[in-house]
Amino acid sequence: MPVETVIELVTDAVQVALLISAPMLLTALIVGILISLFQSVTQIQEMTLTFIPKILATFLALILTLPWMIQTLMDYFNRLFFAIPAILR
């Protein structure tokens, strides 16, 4: 198997992984920034205040984007599966 093929496969896998994880990570980032701003404005320095909203927002983002994530993974694996004959040459 040529090195270029391996690099292409790894690059595609990393891109799909980043694409799938982006909605949850961005949601946690935005909620974390908003909670930090709220804590700065109100001077409430409670550590547990950051965890519950982030967990709930991330879970909500997961529920809302799960069909898209599954479809993206299925498309990737279909491309990979049908490319097997070309890869093995």
NURO-315238 format. One record per residue (C-alpha): chain; residue in three letters; x, y, z. Coordinates in steps of 0.25 Angstrom, whole numbers, plus 5000, padded with zeros to 4 digits. Last residue first. Example, Ala and Ser with C-alpha at 12.3 -4.5 7.8 and 13.67 -1.06 7.14 Angstrom:
<pts>
  ch   aa    px    py    pz
   A  SER  5055  4996  5029
   A  ALA  5049  4982  5031
</pts>
This chain:
<pts>
  ch   aa    px    py    pz
   A  ARG  4983  4989  4977
   A  LEU  4978  4988  4991
   A  ILE  4973  5002  4992
   A  ALA  4965  5001  4979
   A  PRO  4958  4989  4984
   A  ILE  4955  4995  4998
   A  ALA  4950  5009  4992
   A  PHE  4935  5003  4993
   A  PHE  4937  5001  5008
   A  LEU  4944  5014  5011
   A  ARG  4933  5022  5003
   A  ASN  4922  5014  5011
   A  PHE  4930  5017  5024
   A  TYR  4930  5032  5022
   A  ASP  4915  5032  5017
   A  MET  4911  5024  5029
   A  LEU  4919  5033  5039
   A  THR  4913  5046  5033
   A  GLN  4899  5040  5034
   A  ILE  4901  5036  5048
   A  MET  4906  5050  5052
   A  TRP  4895  5057  5044
   A  PRO  4885  5048  5052
   A  LEU  4892  5051  5065
   A  THR  4892  5066  5063
   A  LEU  4881  5070  5072
   A  ILE  4883  5059  5083
   A  LEU  4898  5062  5084
   A  ALA  4895  5077  5084
   A  LEU  4886  5075  5096
   A  PHE  4896  5066  5103
   A  THR  4906  5077  5101
   A  ALA  4897  5087  5107
   A  LEU  4893  5079  5119
   A  ILE  4908  5076  5122
   A  LYS  4912  5090  5120
   A  PRO  4901  5095  5129
   A  ILE  4904  5085  5140
   A  PHE  4919  5087  5140
   A  THR  4921  5102  5141
   A  LEU  4913  5105  5153
   A  THR  4921  5094  5161
   A  MET  4933  5103  5162
   A  GLU  4925  5114  5169
   A  GLN  4932  5127  5168
   A  ILE  4920  5137  5168
   A  GLN  4926  5150  5165
   A  THR  4913  5154  5158
   A  VAL  4920  5160  5145
   A  SER  4931  5150  5146
   A  GLN  4923  5138  5148
   A  PHE  4913  5142  5137
   A  LEU  4925  5144  5127
   A  SER  4930  5130  5131
   A  ILE  4917  5124  5129
   A  LEU  4916  5130  5115
   A  ILE  4930  5125  5112
   A  GLY  4927  5111  5117
   A  VAL  4914  5111  5109
   A  ILE  4921  5115  5096
   A  LEU  4932  5105  5098
   A  ALA  4923  5094  5102
   A  THR  4915  5096  5089
   A  LEU  4927  5097  5081
   A  LEU  4932  5084  5086
   A  MET  4918  5077  5084
   A  PRO  4916  5082  5070
   A  ALA  4931  5080  5066
   A  SER  4932  5065  5070
   A  ILE  4927  5060  5056
   A  LEU  4935  5069  5048
   A  LEU  4947  5067  5056
   A  ALA  4946  5051  5054
   A  VAL  4942  5053  5040
   A  GLN  4955  5061  5037
   A  VAL  4963  5051  5045
   A  ALA  4958  5039  5037
   A  ASP  4960  5047  5024
   A  THR  4975  5050  5027
   A  VAL  4977  5036  5032
   A  LEU  4972  5030  5019
   A  GLU  4980  5041  5010
   A  ILE  4993  5038  5018
   A  VAL  4991  5023  5016
   A  THR  4988  5025  5001
   A  GLU  5001  5034  5000
   A  VAL  5009  5024  5007
   A  PRO  5006  5013  4996
   A  MET  5000  5000  5000
</pts>
